[in-house]
Structures are given as structure tokens and as C-alpha cells.
Amino acid sequence: MDLSGKNILVTGGSRGIGRGCALELAKAGANVAVNYHSSSEAAAEVVKEIESLGQKGLALQADVSNQESVEQMVARVAEAWGSLNGYVSNAVYSDREKMVDADMDGFRRTVDVSMWGAFYGVRAASQQMIKQKSGGAITVVSSPHSVIPFPGAMAYNMAKAAIDQMARTAAIELAEHKIRVNIMHPGWIDTPGERKFFSEEELAAGAGNIPWNRLGTPEEIGRAIAFTLSPDADYMTGSTLLMDGGISLPWWAAMRQKVEE
């Protein structure tokens, strides 16, 4: 996967999957702009690591739920490096409560960041790439939540289902401009964000219930995303790449395996 000379923006790039993605893109030769909301120190550390790999790095603060801020962020990358060749929509927010008990501020914030934020970014990045007339690639980080109705996560489920359809529609609309749009479905990944909902003991126990018997890593997801953005994936658009250690396999298959053992 050779991304030499490519300029790529990763939203939510200071931690977790975004951080893993930013570093794997840099390892593949790309210059990487790292968007963050409030983790300025973490973003600066990621930029430092990108630069240690011999690539250009740029930390950009923006709340992706604000359309104007997203458009300005995309413009800054193009101004700084001359072009934007790749975009990773990764920034997310999620509160977990049952619908009937949900705090509506948190519910709306989840949708605003996870759905509208993804749309604003894909739209702004596409507009910049069309202006450049040299094609491009966009990867939208979604989730198996888009198809599996996990209880207690309605706002997140809704947002992820929406951005899957958004990305597929964008893939059709942007094909004439040679801009590819694909979707990444990570499974249960070992990130700081998971500690918002689970203790270390719960994560360890949950990992044992995954067919592959462990949580995934941000670096693994980052390498898969690097592939989707690379010339190696030139014939891939409108596709959904699932990387989840088998967690989406039928529950009865896993149960039968345990019984047989």
C-alpha cells in the first residue's frame, strides 16, 4: 500500500481507531492531518509520531457537528499542503441508555456528531476533491451497529445506519469524479472510548466471547483503512469492509461451538 505524496485528513484522529489509522497512513507514506475536538495534547503526540515516520503532520481542532468548522478544516489542509487526496470520517460520540430513559441532550449529541458530522465531512472533502479534478478516496468508519440493533445504543445505531446509506449514495454520485467512497465496520476494538462503558474486567470477559477470542486493535483497523484509500483498492467503491473477529457471526454458531467443546 503506497500512499506516498497523498494528503489525508482523519477526523477524531487523536485517540483510538483514529490514532491507529493516522499512524498506519503515515507508515504507508501519506501526510496526515489529525482532527481533534478537545484532546489537543493527544493530537500533538500523534502529529509528532507522524513526523518521526518522515511524513508531514497537522493537528486541527474542530467540532465535526459544526458544518462551518468542518468546511474550514478541509480548506486548511488544502491550503497547507496544496490538495486533499483522502478523507477518513471517524469522529464519533456515543451515550448509552435505553431509549425511554435517554437524556435527550446526549441522544442528540450522538446523532449530531456521528451522523451529521460524517455527512459534513464527506460533503466538504468531496467538494475539495472535485475542485482539484484529480479524484480521491473517502472511507467512512461505521459499525456493525448499523445492522445489529444493540439495546441501549439507539442513537448510535440510528446514526451508523444512516451513514452507511450516505456513503453508498455518495459512492454513486461521486463515481463520475473518480472519487471512491467505502465503509469500514470495525468490531469490538480495544480503545480508550470503550472504557466509557466497560471496566477492564468486563472487556477481558467480553473478548473471550468473540470467536477470535480477543479484541481488535486500532492498528489493524488502520491498516485496513489504508488499503481502502490506496491505489490497490482502485476498483473498490460503495463497499463495506467488516473486520470484527467474527463477532457478527450468528450467535447460535458460537453457542454450538461452546457446547461441542
N, C-alpha and C positions, 0 to 999 in steps of 0.2 A: 504494500500500500504506500504509494509515493504521493505525498501531498506537498511536495516542495514548491514554494512560491505561492501557495494558497493562503488567503487571509480568511480566517473563520472566527465567527462570534458565537460564544456559548453562554446562554443565559443560565443563571443560577450556577455559575462556574466556580464558586469559591469553596464548595463542600460537596461531599458525597459523589453521586454519579457525575455531576457537572465537573468536579475537580478531576476525577478519573478520566473523563472524556477530554478535557483540556490538555492534560499531560500526554495522553496517548496520541492526540492530534499533533502535538509538538514533536513527539518522537517520530512521527511519520513525515515531519518536515514542514508543517504548517506554522504560520504566525497565528497566535490565538489571543483574541480579546475576551476577557473574563468579566462577565456581568455579575454584579452582586447587589443585594438590597441593603443589608446592614453590616455584613461581615467584612469590613474593609481590611482588617489585618490578615484574615484568611485569604482574601483575594490577592493581597500584595505578596503573600507567600507563594501562591500558585504562579503568579507572574514571575517571581524570582526563579522558580523551578523551570518554567518555560524558557527563560533566558539562559539558564545553566545548560539547557539542551541545545543551545545555539540558535534559538528562534526568537522572534520579537513577541513581546507580551504587552498587554494593555489592560488595566483594570478600569471598569466603567460602572459607576453607580447608577442604578435606575430601578424604579418600581415598575415591573412589566405590566401591571394593571393600568398604568397611565399611558395612553396612546402617544401623546406628545413626547413623553420621555423616551419611549421605545424608538420612535422615529428619529429623535435627536441622537440616540446612542448609535443607531445604524449609520447615520450620517457621519458621526465622529470616526468610526472605523474607516469608512471610505476616504475621509479627508486625511487621516493619519497615514494610511497605507496605500491609497490610490484606488482600492477596489475592495469589494466584499465578494468572496467566492463560495463561502459555505456558511450555513447557519444551523445551530442546534438549539431547538426550543426545549429547554429543560427545566426552567424555573417553575416551582410548584409551591403551593400552600395547601395544608390539609388539616381540618379539625375532624375528630371522630366522635360522633354522638348519634344516637338513634334519632331519626327524623322528628319524632314527636317531642323530643326533649331538646332539640338543637338550638343553640344560641344563633340567632339569625345573622348577627354580625359576622361570626366565624363562618357560617354557611355561605354567605355572600362573598366573603373574602376568598374562600376556597375557589368559588366559581370565577371570581374576578381575576385571580392570578393564574389559575390552572387552565381556564378556558379562554377568557378574553385576552390574557397575557400572551398565550400561544398564538392566537389569531393576529394580534397587533404585530408580533414579531415576524410571523410568516409573511404578512402583508408588506411590512416595511422592507424586509430583506428581499422579497420578490421585486418590489418596485426598484430597488437599487440595482439588482442584477439585470433587470430588463433594460434599465438605463445604460448599463455597461455593454450590452449586446454581446456578451461572451458566455452566456449560460451560467450554470451554478448548481448547487446541491443543497437541499434542506432536509434535515432529519428532525422529526417531532418525537420527543420522548413521551410515550403514553404509558399504558399499563394494562395488564390483564383485567384490571378493574373495569375496563371499558366493556367487557363482555361477561364478566362474572359479578353478580350483584352482592358484593361483600356487605353484610349488615353493619350499620354504624358508620358507613362511609358514603352516604348517598350523594352529597355534594361532589365529592371526589369522583365517584362512579359516573355521575352525570357529566362532569367536565371532561373526563377521559373519553367517554363515548362520543362526545361532541367533537373533540379534536381529531379523533380517528377519521370521522366523516369529513371534517375540514381538510385534513391532509390529503385524503383520496380525491376530493374535489379539486384541491389546488393542483394535484399532480396532473389532472386532465387539463385544467385551464392553463397551466404553465408549460405544457409539453412543447407547444409551438415556439417557446422561447428557449428551449433546451435547458430548462431548469427542472431538475429531478426532485421529487418530494417523497420521502419514505417515512415509515413509522417504526419506532423501536418499542417493544414491550419487554421491559426488564421484569424479572420475577422478584423474589424477596432478596434484596441486596443489603449487604452489611454497610450501612451508612449512619452518620450521626442523626439523621432525621428519624430513623427507626426508634431511637432512644426516647423520642417524644411519646411513644405509645407502649414500648415494651422494656422490661428490665433485661439485664444481661442473661439472667437465668431463663427468662421466657424466650429470648432469642435463641439460646442454645437448645432449648427443648423444641422450639418450632423448627429449627434446622433439621432435627432428627426425623421430622415428619415429611420432609421433602424427599422425593425419590432419589435425588442425587446426594442426599444426606449432608448438605451444608448450604449456607447462604452464599449467594453470588458476591462478587467483588466489583467495585466501581471500575477497576481497570479492565475487567472482562467486558463490561458493557461499553467502555470507552473504545476498546479495540473493534468491537462490532460496529459502533457508530463511525469510527474512522473508515471502515470498509465501505459503508453506505455512502460516504462523502467522496470516496476516492474514484479515480478513473476505472478501477477494476469493477465497479458496480455501474458502469455506464448504461447498461440495458435494464437497470432496476429502477422503476418508479411506480409509486402507488402501492408499494409492497409493505407488508407488516412482518418484521423480524422478531420472533419470540425467542427469548433467552432466559429460561426460568428454572432450570434444573429439573424440569418435569412436573412442577407444582400444578400446572393447568391440566395435567392428565386426569382421567376420570377417577373420582375418589374411591370408587369400588375396586379399581385395579390395585391401588396401593393397599387397600384393606385386605384384598385377597392374598396379596404377596405376604403380608404380615401373618395371616392365618396359616399359609402354607409353610412359613418358616417356623 
